[in-house]
C-alpha cells in the first residue's frame, strides 16, 4: 500500500505536541494564581467592609452614648469641712471629716504653684494648651509604635493629660482597643465642656503621688510640709515625677531613680522655654529636704465639740431625708468622702465659754439625786429666730467623737415648759384669760382622788395676776386655768 507523503513544513519541527502541552500548563498556572490573588483581594475587601461597618457602628454608638464626665463629682473622696466664722468674719475650720488617716484636700487652680502646672505639661503633655483633649500626632505615633517599634515612634502610649484624667476618674485602665477609643471620645467630650484650667485642676488633685497621698496638696504637705501654692521649681518637678510610677520613683525608697526623673523634668521645662537656664541650674542645685515621718508620732484624735457632733448628725439626717440615702451608714460615707463645705451658726466665743463652764461641777449646786451628789446638766443657746449659737451636752470633760449629748439626745419630761405652751398660751389666745386676770395660788379642791399640785418650794402665795403666775410658772394657777 502506498504511504501518504509527510508535510514538508512539518518535517523539520520536532516535539510540537509537547510544546503545546507545556503552554497550556503555564497558562493554567497563571490563571490559578490570578484566581487566588483575586479571591484574596475580594476577601480582604469584604473583610475590610465588615470591619469598617463594625467600627462605624461602634463609633456611632460611642457618639450616641453618654461620654460626659462631671468634674464636680471628681471631688468625691475628699475631705469635708465644717466651717464657722470668728468675731472678725474670718472663716474657721471646726472639723475635717474623712475616712481613717487619709486626709485629701481639694485645692483650686489658683492655689497650685504655676511651676507644678508647667512641670506636668512639660513631662506629660507638651501640647496640652493647643490640642482639643487628644494629641493626634502622639496617638498616631503610639499606634505605629505598637506594630513597628522603630526608633522615633512612641512606644509608651499617646495619652494626654485629659485622657489620663478620664482614666483616673473612671478607673478603667485595661489595655484594650475599644477602651482606648472610648477614652478618646470621653477626652474630646471633656474638652468641649471644661476649660484647660479646669482639667488641669482636676488632674493635679486626683493623681496618685505615693505614700498614700493623692493630689498635689496632700503630697506637698506630706513630702515638704508646705502648701501646693508654695512649691518651688525643684519641688514641683520632684512631685510631678512621682505620678508615672509611684513605687519606682518613691524618693524615700529609690532616691536615685527619683532624682533622675526630677532632672529629666527640669530639662524638659528648660527645653520647652518654661524656665531660664539660671532657674534650671538653681533648681538642679536645690537640695530636697524631705520630711522625716519616722520621727513623727500619730497625732491624738481630739474630741469634737457637742456642737460639731450635732451638726454631723443633722447633715446625715438631711442626706437621708432629701438626697435619698437609704441608711445612716451610706449617708455617713457620703459625708466623709464628699468634699462638702458645711457652714454653721455657732458663736465660737460662746461655745468656748460654755465648754469651759461645764468642765467642772463647781458651777452647779450639790444636789443628791438618785445617789449622785451632782446631777447632770446640758444647755442650748438659741436666738429667737432659731439660730443655734452654742450647746453643751453634759458636765465634765468630753471624750471621743459623737458621744451622748444630753442637750439633744436625752429623753426627759418637759416639766414646766408645758405650762407656757399649754394653759397660758392657749388661755390668752382663746381670750379666756388676760394678763391681768387674778387667780389664787392655793391648793385645788374637788379634784378626782383629791389630787392637788404643789409648787416646787411648797409655798402658796395667794392671789396673783396671770402675768406673775407666768413668770413664776406657778403650778396650782396653771392647773386651775385648765
VENURZI-V409339 format. One record per residue. N is the residue number from 1. RES is the residue in one small letter. SS is DSSP state (H for helix, E for strand, - for the rest). Layout:
N_RES_SS + N_RES_SS
//
This chain:
1_x_- + 2_x_- + 3_x_- + 4_x_- + 5_x_- + 6_x_- + 7_x_- + 8_x_- + 9_x_- + 10_x_- + 11_x_- + 12_x_- + 13_x_- + 14_x_- + 15_x_- + 16_x_H + 17_x_H + 18_x_H + 19_x_H + 20_x_H + 21_x_H + 22_x_H + 23_x_H + 24_x_H + 25_x_H + 26_x_H + 27_x_H + 28_x_H + 29_x_H + 30_x_H + 31_x_H + 32_x_H + 33_x_H + 34_x_H + 35_x_H + 36_x_H + 37_x_H + 38_x_H + 39_x_H + 40_x_H + 41_x_H + 42_x_H + 43_x_H + 44_x_H + 45_x_H + 46_x_H + 47_x_H + 48_x_H + 49_x_H + 50_x_H + 51_x_H + 52_x_H + 53_x_H + 54_x_H + 55_x_H + 56_x_H + 57_x_H + 58_x_H + 59_x_H + 60_x_H + 61_x_H + 62_x_H + 63_x_H + 64_x_H + 65_x_- + 66_x_- + 67_x_- + 68_x_- + 69_x_- + 70_x_- + 71_x_H + 72_x_H + 73_x_H + 74_x_H + 75_x_- + 76_x_- + 77_x_- + 78_x_E + 79_x_- + 80_x_E + 81_x_E + 82_x_E + 83_x_E + 84_x_E + 85_x_E + 86_x_- + 87_x_- + 88_x_- + 89_x_- + 90_x_- + 91_x_E + 92_x_E + 93_x_E + 94_x_E + 95_x_E + 96_x_E + 97_x_E + 98_x_- + 99_x_- + 100_x_- + 101_x_- + 102_x_- + 103_x_- + 104_x_- + 105_x_- + 106_x_- + 107_x_- + 108_x_- + 109_x_H + 110_x_H + 111_x_H + 112_x_- + 113_x_- + 114_x_H + 115_x_H + 116_x_H + 117_x_H + 118_x_H + 119_x_H + 120_x_H + 121_x_H + 122_x_H + 123_x_H + 124_x_H + 125_x_- + 126_x_- + 127_x_- + 128_x_- + 129_x_- + 130_x_- + 131_x_- + 132_x_- + 133_x_- + 134_x_- + 135_x_- + 136_x_H + 137_x_H + 138_x_H + 139_x_H + 140_x_H + 141_x_H + 142_x_H + 143_x_H + 144_x_H + 145_x_H + 146_x_H + 147_x_H + 148_x_- + 149_x_- + 150_x_- + 151_x_- + 152_x_- + 153_x_- + 154_x_- + 155_x_- + 156_x_- + 157_x_- + 158_x_- + 159_x_- + 160_x_- + 161_x_H + 162_x_H + 163_x_H + 164_x_H + 165_x_H + 166_x_H + 167_x_H + 168_x_H + 169_x_H + 170_x_H + 171_x_- + 172_x_- + 173_x_- + 174_x_- + 175_x_- + 176_x_- + 177_x_H + 178_x_H + 179_x_H + 180_x_H + 181_x_H + 182_x_H + 183_x_H + 184_x_H + 185_x_H + 186_x_H + 187_x_H + 188_x_H + 189_x_H + 190_x_H + 191_x_H + 192_x_H + 193_x_H + 194_x_- + 195_x_- + 196_x_H + 197_x_H + 198_x_H + 199_x_H + 200_x_H + 201_x_H + 202_x_H + 203_x_H + 204_x_H + 205_x_H + 206_x_H + 207_x_- + 208_x_E + 209_x_- + 210_x_- + 211_x_- + 212_x_- + 213_x_- + 214_x_E + 215_x_- + 216_x_H + 217_x_H + 218_x_H + 219_x_H + 220_x_H + 221_x_H + 222_x_H + 223_x_H + 224_x_H + 225_x_- + 226_x_- + 227_x_- + 228_x_H + 229_x_H + 230_x_H + 231_x_- + 232_x_- + 233_x_H + 234_x_H + 235_x_H + 236_x_H + 237_x_H + 238_x_H + 239_x_H + 240_x_H + 241_x_- + 242_x_- + 243_x_- + 244_x_- + 245_x_- + 246_x_- + 247_x_- + 248_x_- + 249_x_- + 250_x_- + 251_x_- + 252_x_- + 253_x_- + 254_x_- + 255_x_H + 256_x_H + 257_x_H + 258_x_H + 259_x_H + 260_x_H + 261_x_H + 262_x_H + 263_x_H + 264_x_H + 265_x_H + 266_x_H + 267_x_H + 268_x_H + 269_x_H + 270_x_H + 271_x_H + 272_x_- + 273_x_- + 274_x_- + 275_x_- + 276_x_- + 277_x_H + 278_x_H + 279_x_H + 280_x_H + 281_x_H + 282_x_H + 283_x_H + 284_x_H + 285_x_H + 286_x_- + 287_x_- + 288_x_- + 289_x_- + 290_x_- + 291_x_- + 292_x_- + 293_x_H + 294_x_H + 295_x_H + 296_x_- + 297_x_- + 298_x_- + 299_x_- + 300_x_- + 301_x_- + 302_x_- + 303_x_- + 304_x_- + 305_x_- + 306_x_H + 307_x_H + 308_x_H + 309_x_H + 310_x_H + 311_x_H + 312_x_H + 313_x_H + 314_x_H + 315_x_H + 316_x_H + 317_x_H + 318_x_H + 319_x_H + 320_x_H + 321_x_H + 322_x_H + 323_x_- + 324_x_- + 325_x_- + 326_x_- + 327_x_- + 328_x_H + 329_x_H + 330_x_H + 331_x_H + 332_x_H + 333_x_H + 334_x_H + 335_x_H + 336_x_H + 337_x_H + 338_x_E + 339_x_- + 340_x_- + 341_x_E + 342_x_E + 343_x_E + 344_x_- + 345_x_- + 346_x_- + 347_x_- + 348_x_H + 349_x_H + 350_x_H + 351_x_H + 352_x_H + 353_x_H + 354_x_H + 355_x_H + 356_x_H + 357_x_H + 358_x_- + 359_x_- + 360_x_- + 361_x_- + 362_x_- + 363_x_- + 364_x_- + 365_x_- + 366_x_- + 367_x_- + 368_x_- + 369_x_E + 370_x_- + 371_x_- + 372_x_E + 373_x_- + 374_x_- + 375_x_- + 376_x_- + 377_x_- + 378_x_- + 379_x_E + 380_x_E + 381_x_E + 382_x_E + 383_x_- + 384_x_- + 385_x_- + 386_x_- + 387_x_- + 388_x_E + 389_x_E + 390_x_E + 391_x_E + 392_x_E + 393_x_- + 394_x_- + 395_x_- + 396_x_- + 397_x_- + 398_x_- + 399_x_- + 400_x_- + 401_x_- + 402_x_- + 403_x_- + 404_x_- + 405_x_- + 406_x_- + 407_x_- + 408_x_- + 409_x_- + 410_x_- + 411_x_- + 412_x_- + 413_x_- + 414_x_- + 415_x_- + 416_x_- + 417_x_H + 418_x_H + 419_x_H + 420_x_H + 421_x_H + 422_x_H + 423_x_H + 424_x_H + 425_x_H + 426_x_H + 427_x_H + 428_x_H + 429_x_H + 430_x_H + 431_x_- + 432_x_- + 433_x_- + 434_x_- + 435_x_- + 436_x_- + 437_x_- + 438_x_E + 439_x_E + 440_x_E + 441_x_E + 442_x_- + 443_x_- + 444_x_- + 445_x_- + 446_x_- + 447_x_- + 448_x_H + 449_x_H + 450_x_H + 451_x_- + 452_x_- + 453_x_- + 454_x_- + 455_x_- + 456_x_- + 457_x_- + 458_x_- + 459_x_- + 460_x_- + 461_x_- + 462_x_E + 463_x_E + 464_x_E + 465_x_E + 466_x_H + 467_x_H + 468_x_H + 469_x_H + 470_x_H + 471_x_H + 472_x_H + 473_x_- + 474_x_- + 475_x_H + 476_x_H + 477_x_H + 478_x_H + 479_x_H + 480_x_H + 481_x_H + 482_x_-
//
